[in-house]
């Protein structure tokens, strides 16, 4: 079996880490917070960017903070039509972190984030996915930036779904930002099974979705 060493950056839930572990890979979640997935032996508590630059890993899957980059918070950038300089500065810092993840010295990279504000001019994304394309009955638009990884194939497309973040249809506890940021299990399973599939591993040099 082809065994990879994988860093799941900015992940405390361990949802993606666990799915790769199920397939026999040496995967580690990494965050400045304690893990909540139940496997502290698979968790590295430190700055995920520092860990990404150690040269130890074959693959990086990163979930950098999106609070100041997300288009959903763009209204806070121009309160009363005036640029909020403090928030803009935090957004630029978040962009630097994002780009450092995307450019980490690791062969195979996936970075996940929601749609960002145009003012930050992030590079073009590789793919847009929705939870309902992976067996989860929710709509939550998510973007992927990929380096030497294939696009995720849909696993189970549902035709009935509701917005994940909606005042009338909240999941229990979804108001909590930490809960909202957790990767859907269906997407985590797809990442693990498809991005560690040997037939993809043999051809990964063909995939370069970022110029």
C-alpha positions as CSV (number, residue, x, y, z in Angstrom):
1,X,0.0,0.0,0.0
2,X,1.2,3.5,-0.8
3,X,1.3,5.4,2.5
4,X,1.5,9.2,2.7
5,X,2.3,11.6,5.5
6,X,-0.5,14.2,5.4
7,X,-0.9,17.5,7.3
8,X,-4.5,18.7,7.8
9,X,-3.8,22.3,8.7
10,X,-6.2,24.5,10.8
11,X,-8.3,21.5,11.7
12,X,-9.4,20.8,15.3
13,X,-12.4,18.6,14.5
14,X,-10.1,15.9,12.9
15,X,-12.9,15.0,10.5
16,X,-10.5,14.9,7.5
17,X,-7.6,13.5,9.5
18,X,-9.7,10.6,10.7
19,X,-10.9,9.6,7.2
20,X,-7.2,9.5,6.0
21,X,-6.3,7.4,9.0
22,X,-9.0,4.9,8.2
23,X,-7.3,4.3,4.9
24,X,-3.9,3.7,6.6
25,X,-2.2,7.0,6.0
26,X,-0.2,8.9,8.5
27,X,-2.4,12.0,8.8
28,X,-2.2,14.7,11.5
29,X,-4.5,17.5,12.3
30,X,-2.8,20.7,13.3
31,X,-4.2,23.8,15.1
32,X,-3.4,26.2,17.9
33,X,-6.5,24.8,19.7
34,X,-6.9,21.4,21.3
35,X,-8.5,18.7,19.1
36,X,-12.2,17.9,19.5
37,X,-12.1,14.7,17.4
38,X,-11.1,12.4,20.1
39,X,-7.6,11.4,18.9
40,X,-5.0,13.7,20.6
41,X,-2.2,11.3,19.5
42,X,-2.9,12.4,15.9
43,X,-3.0,16.2,16.7
44,X,-0.2,18.7,16.6
45,X,-0.9,21.8,18.7
46,X,1.1,24.5,17.1
47,X,1.0,27.2,14.4
48,X,-0.1,25.2,11.4
49,X,1.9,27.4,9.0
50,X,5.1,26.6,10.9
51,X,4.4,22.9,10.7
52,X,3.6,23.1,6.9
53,X,7.2,24.4,6.3
54,X,9.0,21.6,8.1
55,X,9.5,19.5,5.0
56,X,7.9,16.4,6.6
57,X,4.8,16.0,4.5
58,X,3.7,14.6,1.2
59,X,0.3,16.3,1.2
60,X,-1.3,19.4,2.8
61,X,-5.0,20.0,3.2
62,X,-5.5,23.4,4.7
63,X,-8.5,25.3,6.1
64,X,-7.1,28.7,6.8
65,X,-9.3,31.2,8.8
66,X,-11.8,33.0,6.6
67,X,-13.4,35.6,9.0
68,X,-11.6,38.6,7.4
69,X,-11.4,37.2,3.8
70,X,-14.9,36.0,3.3
71,X,-17.3,37.9,1.1
72,X,-20.0,37.2,3.7
73,X,-18.3,39.7,5.9
74,X,-17.6,42.3,3.2
75,X,-20.2,44.6,4.6
76,X,-18.0,45.2,7.6
77,X,-15.2,46.6,5.3
78,X,-17.2,49.7,4.4
79,X,-19.4,50.7,7.3
80,X,-21.1,53.9,6.2
81,X,-19.2,53.8,2.9
82,X,-15.8,54.3,4.5
83,X,-13.1,51.6,4.4
84,X,-12.5,50.0,7.8
85,X,-8.7,50.2,7.8
86,X,-8.3,47.9,10.8
87,X,-10.4,45.1,9.3
88,X,-8.7,45.6,5.9
89,X,-5.3,45.1,7.6
90,X,-6.5,41.9,9.2
91,X,-7.8,40.7,5.9
92,X,-4.4,41.3,4.3
93,X,-2.8,39.3,7.1
94,X,-5.3,36.5,6.5
95,X,-4.4,36.6,2.8
96,X,-0.7,36.3,3.6
97,X,-1.5,33.2,5.7
98,X,-3.7,31.8,2.9
99,X,-1.0,32.3,0.3
100,X,1.7,30.9,2.5
101,X,-0.3,27.7,2.8
102,X,-0.9,27.5,-0.9
103,X,2.8,28.0,-1.6
104,X,4.1,25.6,1.1
105,X,7.0,23.3,0.1
106,X,4.7,20.3,-0.2
107,X,4.0,18.4,-3.4
108,X,0.2,18.0,-3.1
109,X,-1.8,20.8,-1.7
110,X,-5.5,21.7,-1.3
111,X,-6.6,24.9,0.4
112,X,-10.3,25.4,1.2
113,X,-12.1,28.7,1.8
114,X,-15.4,30.4,1.0
115,X,-15.7,33.0,-1.6
116,X,-13.5,35.9,-0.7
117,X,-14.0,39.7,-1.0
118,X,-12.7,41.0,-4.4
119,X,-10.6,43.6,-2.6
120,X,-8.1,40.9,-1.6
121,X,-7.6,39.6,-5.1
122,X,-6.9,35.9,-4.3
123,X,-5.8,33.7,-7.2
124,X,-8.4,31.9,-9.2
125,X,-9.8,28.9,-7.4
126,X,-9.8,25.4,-8.9
127,X,-13.2,24.1,-8.0
128,X,-16.5,25.0,-6.3
129,X,-18.2,22.3,-4.3
130,X,-21.4,22.0,-2.2
131,X,-22.2,19.6,0.6
132,X,-25.3,18.3,-1.3
133,X,-22.9,16.9,-3.9
134,X,-21.4,14.6,-1.3
135,X,-24.5,13.2,0.4
136,X,-25.1,16.1,2.9
137,X,-28.5,17.8,2.7
138,X,-27.1,21.3,2.9
139,X,-26.0,24.2,0.7
140,X,-22.8,25.9,1.6
141,X,-20.6,27.1,-1.2
142,X,-17.0,26.1,-0.8
143,X,-14.0,26.9,-3.0
144,X,-10.9,24.7,-3.4
145,X,-7.4,25.7,-4.6
146,X,-5.5,22.7,-5.8
147,X,-1.9,21.9,-6.6
148,X,-1.1,18.5,-8.1
149,X,-4.4,17.1,-7.0
150,X,-7.4,16.1,-9.1
151,X,-10.8,17.8,-8.8
152,X,-13.1,16.1,-6.3
153,X,-15.7,13.9,-8.0
154,X,-19.2,14.1,-6.6
155,X,-20.1,11.0,-4.6
156,X,-23.9,11.4,-4.0
157,X,-25.8,14.3,-5.4
158,X,-28.9,15.2,-3.4
159,X,-31.7,17.2,-5.0
160,X,-33.4,18.3,-1.7
161,X,-31.3,20.5,0.6
162,X,-31.5,23.6,2.7
163,X,-29.0,26.4,3.4
164,X,-26.6,25.4,6.1
165,X,-26.5,28.9,7.6
166,X,-30.0,30.2,7.7
167,X,-32.0,31.7,10.5
168,X,-35.0,29.4,9.9
169,X,-33.1,26.1,9.3
170,X,-30.2,26.1,11.8
171,X,-28.7,22.8,12.7
172,X,-28.4,22.3,16.5
173,X,-25.3,24.3,17.5
174,X,-24.5,25.7,14.0
175,X,-24.7,29.3,15.4
176,X,-21.3,28.5,16.9
177,X,-18.6,29.7,14.5
178,X,-16.4,26.7,15.4
179,X,-19.2,24.3,14.6
180,X,-20.0,26.1,11.3
181,X,-16.4,25.7,10.2
182,X,-16.2,21.9,10.5
183,X,-15.8,20.0,7.3
184,X,-18.8,17.9,6.3
185,X,-18.2,14.2,6.7
186,X,-19.2,13.4,3.2
187,X,-16.6,15.9,1.8
188,X,-14.0,14.6,4.2
189,X,-14.6,11.0,3.0
190,X,-14.3,12.1,-0.6
191,X,-11.0,13.9,0.0
192,X,-9.5,10.9,1.7
193,X,-10.7,8.2,-0.7
194,X,-10.0,10.2,-3.9
195,X,-6.8,12.0,-3.1
196,X,-5.2,8.9,-1.6
197,X,-6.3,6.5,-4.4
198,X,-3.2,4.8,-5.9
199,X,-4.4,5.3,-9.4
200,X,-4.5,9.1,-8.8
201,X,-1.1,9.0,-7.0
202,X,0.5,7.6,-10.0
203,X,-0.8,10.4,-12.2
204,X,-0.7,13.4,-9.9
205,X,2.0,15.1,-11.8
206,X,-0.5,15.6,-14.5
207,X,-2.7,17.7,-12.3
208,X,-1.8,21.4,-11.8
209,X,-4.9,23.5,-11.5
210,X,-3.0,26.6,-10.4
211,X,-0.7,28.4,-12.8
